[in-house]
Amino acid sequence: MKVTKELRNLSAEELQNRLQEFKKELLKLNVQASTGAQTSNPGKLKQTKKNIARILTLRKEKEAKA
């Protein structure tokens, strides 16, 4: 819940920047998983996907309000 509260306080531009960061991180994690490399945190992949979904949901909510 802490992440969602933090994301709600961001502007549209900041949300877009965070979305790009999470997508880059997801790409790196997918490459690591596909090559079989040992990851330091195996749950990070799932958490990153959830964060991307949270940002997309918040963007849609803000568009609906406007």
The 8 nearest C-alpha neighbors of each residue, nearest first, counted from 0:
[[1, 3, 2, 4, 5, 6, 53, 7],
 [0, 2, 4, 3, 5, 6, 7, 8],
 [1, 3, 5, 0, 4, 6, 50, 7],
 [4, 2, 6, 0, 5, 1, 7, 53],
 [5, 3, 7, 1, 6, 2, 0, 8],
 [4, 6, 2, 3, 7, 8, 1, 9],
 [5, 7, 3, 8, 9, 4, 2, 14],
 [6, 8, 4, 5, 9, 3, 57, 10],
 [9, 7, 6, 5, 10, 4, 3, 14],
 [10, 8, 6, 7, 13, 14, 11, 5],
 [9, 11, 13, 12, 14, 8, 7, 6],
 [10, 12, 14, 13, 15, 9, 58, 61],
 [11, 13, 15, 14, 10, 16, 9, 17],
 [12, 14, 16, 10, 15, 11, 9, 17],
 [15, 13, 11, 17, 12, 16, 18, 9],
 [14, 16, 18, 12, 13, 17, 11, 19],
 [15, 17, 13, 19, 18, 14, 20, 12],
 [18, 16, 20, 14, 19, 15, 21, 13],
 [19, 17, 15, 21, 16, 20, 14, 51],
 [18, 20, 22, 16, 17, 21, 23, 15],
 [21, 19, 17, 23, 18, 22, 24, 16],
 [20, 22, 24, 18, 23, 19, 25, 17],
 [21, 23, 25, 19, 24, 20, 18, 26],
 [24, 22, 26, 20, 25, 21, 19, 27],
 [23, 25, 21, 27, 22, 26, 28, 20],
 [26, 24, 22, 28, 23, 27, 21, 29],
 [25, 27, 23, 29, 24, 28, 22, 30],
 [28, 26, 24, 30, 25, 29, 31, 23],
 [27, 29, 25, 31, 30, 26, 32, 44],
 [30, 28, 32, 26, 31, 27, 25, 33],
 [31, 29, 33, 27, 28, 32, 34, 26],
 [30, 32, 28, 36, 34, 29, 33, 35],
 [33, 31, 29, 35, 30, 34, 28, 36],
 [32, 34, 30, 35, 31, 29, 36, 28],
 [35, 33, 31, 36, 32, 30, 29, 37],
 [36, 34, 32, 33, 31, 37, 30, 38],
 [35, 37, 31, 34, 38, 32, 33, 30],
 [36, 38, 35, 39, 31, 32, 41, 40],
 [39, 37, 40, 41, 36, 31, 32, 28],
 [38, 40, 41, 37, 43, 42, 36, 28],
 [39, 41, 38, 42, 43, 44, 37, 28],
 [40, 42, 43, 38, 39, 44, 45, 37],
 [43, 41, 44, 40, 45, 46, 47, 39],
 [42, 44, 46, 41, 45, 40, 47, 28],
 [45, 43, 47, 42, 46, 28, 48, 25],
 [44, 46, 48, 47, 43, 42, 49, 41],
 [45, 47, 43, 49, 48, 44, 50, 42],
 [46, 48, 50, 44, 49, 45, 43, 21],
 [49, 47, 51, 45, 46, 50, 52, 44],
 [48, 50, 52, 46, 47, 51, 53, 45],
 [51, 49, 53, 47, 52, 48, 46, 54],
 [50, 52, 48, 54, 49, 53, 18, 55],
 [51, 53, 49, 55, 50, 54, 56, 48],
 [54, 52, 50, 56, 51, 55, 49, 57],
 [53, 55, 57, 51, 56, 52, 58, 50],
 [56, 54, 58, 52, 57, 53, 51, 59],
 [57, 55, 53, 59, 54, 58, 52, 60],
 [58, 56, 60, 54, 59, 55, 53, 61],
 [57, 59, 55, 61, 56, 60, 54, 62],
 [58, 60, 62, 56, 61, 57, 63, 55],
 [61, 59, 57, 63, 62, 58, 56, 64],
 [60, 62, 58, 64, 63, 59, 57, 65],
 [63, 61, 59, 65, 60, 64, 58, 57],
 [62, 64, 60, 61, 65, 59, 58, 57],
 [65, 63, 61, 62, 60, 59, 58, 57],
 [64, 62, 63, 61, 60, 59, 58, 11]]
